[in-house]
């Protein structure tokens, strides 16, 4: 349904069954897949690629140029996967020369007033709750849930299956499978409920718990913990994902929480 009160550039590629509500602007060099619905007053700028069966609610702005003084007008994109919902007044900026694109995966829920800055890489099945703010070049892995009004520093990496408390200030990397909360942001346990919902069994959850006991609860520094985990624990996908995340961390991982 092409709404006569919307502007759709002749050089855009919009699937025939896309629903476009009044006062939408779709600029040139935009691709929108089948079954997507674009709410009123949405602005979609050049370089945007939107997958199938997405829902974009009123007031969202997708594909605006980066808020980065290093941006020199280079050609970059925003890429959004299938079945993703983008709620009211979300802003998603194009990439810069750093990565060339900003990416949001499939089956995501991006709630109202979220900002996703240039060159962010957001995985699939991610939930960003209202007013979460991602600075430039943030990476959020699959199945992460970020609580409302959380601010994430540029270059931070959020691991898979992570749950971060609302109102958090994220200044360091958050490794996979954990819950993070308090101020400063700290490890507060395994995201066991989320893991069970995603069919991780008790043995796997206990394995993850044991790995994080070495990292956070045995008085070891990170290098010592990694060395012991590699030497004493059998290789599994979960063990290796955690170790690779910790070794590759550029900003360092969040601290542990030890109550008085």
C-alpha positions in Angstrom: 0.0 0.0 0.0 1.8 3.1 -1.3 0.3 6.1 0.7 -0.2 9.2 -1.5 0.8 11.4 1.3 4.3 9.7 1.6 7.4 10.5 -0.4 9.1 7.5 -2.0 12.1 8.3 -4.2 11.9 6.8 -7.6 15.4 5.2 -7.1 14.4 3.4 -4.0 13.6 -0.4 -4.1 10.5 -1.1 -2.1 8.8 -4.5 -2.3 5.2 -4.4 -3.6 3.5 -5.4 -0.4 5.3 -3.0 1.9 2.8 -0.8 3.9 3.8 2.8 3.9 1.7 5.1 6.2 1.2 8.9 5.7 4.1 11.4 5.9 6.8 8.8 5.5 10.0 9.9 3.6 12.0 7.1 1.8 15.0 8.5 0.0 17.0 7.2 -2.9 19.3 4.2 -2.5 17.0 2.5 0.0 16.0 -1.2 -0.1 13.0 -2.5 1.9 12.0 -6.2 1.9 8.6 -7.9 1.6 6.0 -7.6 4.3 7.6 -4.6 6.2 5.4 -1.9 7.6 6.6 1.7 7.8 4.7 3.9 10.3 3.8 7.5 9.8 6.5 10.2 10.0 9.3 7.7 9.6 12.4 9.0 7.7 14.6 6.5 5.9 17.7 8.0 4.4 20.1 6.9 1.6 22.1 3.7 2.2 19.5 2.0 4.3 18.8 -1.7 3.8 15.8 -3.2 5.6 14.8 -6.8 5.5 11.5 -8.7 5.4 8.6 -8.4 7.8 10.0 -5.6 9.9 7.8 -3.1 11.7 9.0 0.5 12.0 6.9 2.7 14.3 6.2 6.4 13.9 9.0 9.0 14.2 12.0 6.6 13.6 14.9 8.0 11.6 17.1 5.4 9.9 20.3 6.0 7.9 21.1 9.6 9.0 24.7 10.6 8.6 27.0 9.8 11.6 27.3 12.2 14.5 31.1 11.8 14.1 33.4 14.7 13.2 35.7 12.2 11.4 32.9 11.5 8.9 33.9 12.9 5.5 30.8 11.9 3.5 32.1 8.5 2.5 29.5 6.0 1.2 28.2 3.8 4.0 25.1 1.9 4.9 22.7 0.8 7.6 21.6 -2.9 7.4 18.6 -4.3 9.3 17.7 -8.0 9.2 14.3 -9.7 9.0 11.5 -9.6 11.5 13.0 -6.8 13.5 10.7 -4.2 15.3 11.9 -0.6 15.6 9.7 1.4 17.9 8.9 5.1 18.1 11.6 7.7 17.6 14.5 5.3 17.3 17.6 6.7 15.5 20.0 4.5 13.7 23.0 6.2 12.0 25.0 5.1 9.0 28.5 3.8 9.3 31.8 5.6 8.7 35.1 4.6 7.2 35.8 2.6 10.4 33.5 -0.3 9.4 31.5 1.1 6.5 28.2 0.0 7.9 25.9 -0.1 11.0 24.1 -3.4 11.4 21.1 -4.6 13.3 20.3 -8.3 13.0 17.1 -10.3 12.7 14.3 -10.8 15.2 15.4 -7.8 17.3 13.2 -5.5 19.4 14.5 -2.0 19.5 12.3 -0.1 21.9 11.3 3.6 21.8 14.0 6.4 21.9 16.9 4.0 21.4 20.0 5.5 19.6 22.3 3.2 17.7 25.3 5.2 16.6 27.7 4.8 13.6 29.4 1.4 13.0 27.5 -0.4 15.7 27.1 -4.2 15.2 23.9 -5.5 16.9 23.3 -9.2 16.6 20.1 -11.1 16.2 17.4 -11.7 18.9 18.7 -8.7 20.8 16.4 -6.5 22.9 17.4 -2.9 23.5 14.9 -1.4 26.0 13.6 2.2 26.0 16.1 5.0 25.8 19.2 2.7 25.6 22.0 4.7 24.0 24.8 3.0 22.0 27.8 5.1 21.1 29.9 4.5 18.0 31.4 1.1 17.2 29.7 -0.8 20.0 29.2 -4.5 19.4 26.2 -6.3 20.9 26.1 -10.1 20.4 23.1 -12.3 19.9 20.4 -12.7 22.5 21.7 -9.8 24.7 19.1 -7.8 26.7 20.0 -4.3 27.6 17.8 -2.6 30.3 16.2 0.8 29.7 18.1 4.0 29.9 21.5 2.3 29.7 24.4 4.2 28.2 27.1 2.2 26.5 30.6 3.8 25.9 32.1 3.7 22.4 34.0 0.6 21.4 32.4 -1.6 24.1 31.5 -5.2 23.4 28.5 -6.8 25.0 28.6 -10.6 24.9 25.9 -13.1 23.9 23.1 -14.0 26.3 24.0 -11.0 28.6 21.4 -9.2 30.7 22.3 -5.7 31.8 20.3 -3.9 34.5 18.3 -0.8 33.5 20.0 2.6 34.1 23.5 1.2 33.8 26.6 3.0 32.6 28.7 0.5 30.5 32.3 1.6 30.3 34.0 -1.8 29.9 33.2 -5.1 28.0 30.6 -7.4 29.4 31.4 -11.1 28.8 28.8 -13.6 27.6 26.2 -15.5 29.6 26.2 -13.2 32.6 24.0 -10.6 34.4 25.5 -7.2 35.1 24.3 -4.5 37.4 25.3 -2.0 40.2 27.5 1.0 39.9 30.2 0.7 38.7 28.8 -2.0 36.5 29.8 -5.4 37.9 29.3 -9.1 37.4 26.3 -10.2 39.5 25.9 -13.8 38.4 25.0 -16.0 35.5 22.0 -15.3 33.3 20.6 -18.7 34.3 16.9 -17.9 33.6 17.8 -16.6 30.1 20.0 -19.6 29.4 17.2 -22.1 30.5 14.8 -20.3 28.2 17.2 -21.0 25.3 17.5 -24.7 26.1 20.8 -24.7 28.0 20.7 -27.6 30.4 21.8 -27.6 34.1 25.2 -29.1 33.3 26.0 -26.3 30.8 24.8 -23.7 33.3 27.0 -25.2 36.0 30.0 -25.2 33.6 29.5 -21.5 32.9 29.2 -20.8 36.6 32.4 -22.6 37.3 34.3 -20.6 34.6 33.1 -17.3 36.1 34.1 -18.5 39.6 37.7 -18.5 38.4 37.4 -15.2 36.7 35.5 -13.3 39.5 35.4 -15.2 42.8 38.7 -16.9 43.5 41.0 -13.9 43.9 42.8 -14.3 40.6 43.6 -11.7 38.1 42.2 -12.2 34.6 45.4 -13.7 33.1 45.7 -16.2 35.9 42.0 -17.2 35.6 42.3 -17.7 31.9 45.4 -19.9 32.3 43.8 -22.1 34.9 40.5 -22.4 32.9 42.5 -23.5 29.8 44.5 -26.0 31.8 41.8 -27.5 34.0 38.5 -27.3 32.0 37.7 -29.3 28.9 37.2 -27.4 25.7 33.5 -26.7 24.9 31.8 -24.0 22.8 30.8 -22.1 25.9 34.3 -22.2 27.5 36.0 -21.2 24.3 33.5 -18.4 23.6 34.2 -16.9 27.1 38.0 -17.3 26.8 38.1 -15.8 23.3 35.9 -12.8 24.5 38.2 -12.1 27.5 41.4 -12.4 25.5 40.1 -10.2 22.7 38.7 -7.5 25.0 40.1 -4.1 24.1 38.6 -2.1 27.0 38.9 -4.8 29.6 36.0 -6.7 31.2 33.7 -5.4 33.9 34.7 -6.0 37.5 33.3 -8.6 39.9 31.0 -7.7 42.7 32.0 -8.7 46.2 29.5 -7.8 49.0 30.9 -6.5 52.3 
